[in-house]
Amino acid sequence: MYKTVAEQRYRYLPFSDNKKKAMDDDFSEIGNCANLDLKPIYTSDPQKTGLNLSCSCSAEFCYLCTYIDSPRGPDSLDLNAHIKTLIAEGKEIHSVARAVKQIYDQEIRAECVDEHGNTNPEWSLQSITRHLLHSNKNVFELYTESVLQHLIVRQSQTIVDGDGRVDGEERKALLQSIEAYNKWKARLGVASRKRLATDMS
């Protein structure tokens, strides 16, 4: 049995084709998996948004979704500006979410009404984190970097055997992760410079 769509395609490729590339690329022939029982990774279908990981999948109250046109609290408190500052300081997503919740609870919640007309609605840490991760590109970039950092650190902890010898396969996997991290940082740097140039123009 073939475990992935790529493996099924691999079986029928001519010998002269670059089979390794096909195995690494699951996006080259979109539509070939229509007969498999697969679910969308993200959908805009209102009847199926429960499959998503973003705010659209949840019935929980989200202040930034409900007040998307005016995310300001009393005395013109700009919540998005606070979030941007925390991100610029390099805060971890969980720290940003806790700070946002504190600001919401202390400065905004008492004057807030949810989409059902309920006053003083709870905005949970889970809902805040969900919104930040899926609706803020800068937060997602921080999350991606954290994932890669954790991957490298964890791999580096299981690379030497009981005799102090470096395992060849584990070493190879670690170096690949470091290379992926360096490529990510380089790509992020290019994107940041492009955004800066756009902002200055």
N, C-alpha and C positions, 0 to 999 in steps of 0.2 A: 504494500500500500504506500501511496505517496502522501507525505504529511503536509506539504505546502503546494500552492498553485505553481510556484517556481519549479518544484521538483517534477510536477506533471508535465510542464512545458519542456523541461530539460530532456525528458525521455525521447521526444520527437525531433530534437534539433539535429541537423546534419553534423557529421563529425567535424567539418571544416568551420562551423560557426564557433563563436567565442562562448562556450557553454558556461564558463565561470561567470562571465558578465551577466548572462541570463539568470543564473542562480542568485546573483546578488541584486538583481533588479526586478522587483515585483510590480513595477509600474509600466513596463514596456508594452503590455498588451491588456489594457483595461477592458473588461467585459468578458474575458475568457472564463471567469469563475461564476458566471450567472447560474450555473446548474448546482453550485455548492451552497450549503446552508450557512452563508456568511452574513453578518450584520454590518451596517455602515459604521465607520469609525466616528463620523460626525454627520448629522442630518439636519436639514432645515425644515423637514416635514413636521408641522405642528402636532401630528398624531404620533410621532415617534421620537420626540425630543427627550424622552426618558432614557434613551440610549446614550445621550451626550454626557460629557463630564463637566460642562460649563453650567452657568446659572439656569440655562433653559431646561435642564434636566430636573430641577428641584422646585418644590412648592415653598421652600423657605423664603422668608423675606430678605431682600437684598436692597439696601438703601441706595447704592449707586445705580442699580438697575431701575428702581422705582422713580428716583429723582435724577434721571440721566441728564436732563436739560439744565438742572440747577443744583449741582452737588455742593450747596453752601448751607452752612448753619447760621445761627444767630450772629449778628454783628459782622456779617459777610465772611464768616469762617469758611475758608476754601479747603475742603477735605482733600481734593485732588492735589493741591499744592503741598499739603503735608505729606501725602504719599510720595510725591516726586522727590521731596527733600530726603525722606527716609531711604528711598532707593538710591539716591545719589551718594548717601553716606555708606552704601554697601550693606545695609541691614539685611539679615536673613528674612525670608518671607514670613516666617512665624513671628518674628519680632515686629515686622511691619503690620501684620494682621492684629497683633495684640495692641499696638499703639493706635491703630485705626478704631478698634473697638472701644478703647478708653476715650478717645475723642468723641465718638458717636454717643456713648453712654452719658458722658458728662456735659456735652455741649449741644447735642442735636436731638437725641431721642425724645425728650419731653415734648418737643414741638413737632414731632413727626407723626404721620398717619400712613398706614400701609394701603395697598391697593383694595383692601376689603373695608376700609373705613375705620379700622382699629387704631386707637391712639397708643402712643408709647410702645411701638413694636420692638421685640427682641431682634437684634441682628447678631447672629451667632458667629463664633470664630470660624466655624466650618464654612458658613456662607461667605464670610469676608475673604477667607483664603481662596475659596473657589473662584470668586469674582476676580481677585487680584491675579491669580494664576492664568486664567483664561481670557481676561479682558485687558490686560496690561502687558504690552510687549516687553518692557523693561524688567518687569517681575519675572516673566517667563525666561528671559535671558539669564537672570540671576539663578533661577531654578535649574536651568539646563547646566549652568556652570557648576552648581552644587552637586548635581547628579554625576557629572564627569569627575569632579574632585573626589567624591565618595567612592566612585568606582576604582580610581587609581589607588587611593589609600587602602581600601579593602583588599585589592589584588596584591599590593605590596606586603600585606601581612601574611600571605599564604604562598610564599615563593621559594622558601628555603626548607630543605628536608631535615631530618633529625641529625644528619652528619654535617650539616652546614653547607651542603651543595645546593646551588641554584637550579631549580627545576626548569628545563629548557622550554617546555610548553607554557608554563606559567610566566616565564620571563618574556616570551614572545607576546603573550596576551597583554602583559603589563605595558610593554613598549608600544603596542598598537593603541592602547588606551591613551597613553601619553601623547602619541602622535595625533590622535583624534582630538584631544584637548587643545593641543597647540594649533591645529587647523581651525578649531572653533574660535579660539581667541583671536587668531589672525583675521578670520572672517568677520568677527564682531568688531574688530578695530576698523576694518574697511567700512562697515555699515555705519559705525559711529561717526567716522569722518564725513561720510556722505550726508548724514543727518545734520551735522554741524554746518557743512557747506550750504545745505538747503536753508537752514535757519538764518544764515548770514546774508543770503541773497534776497 
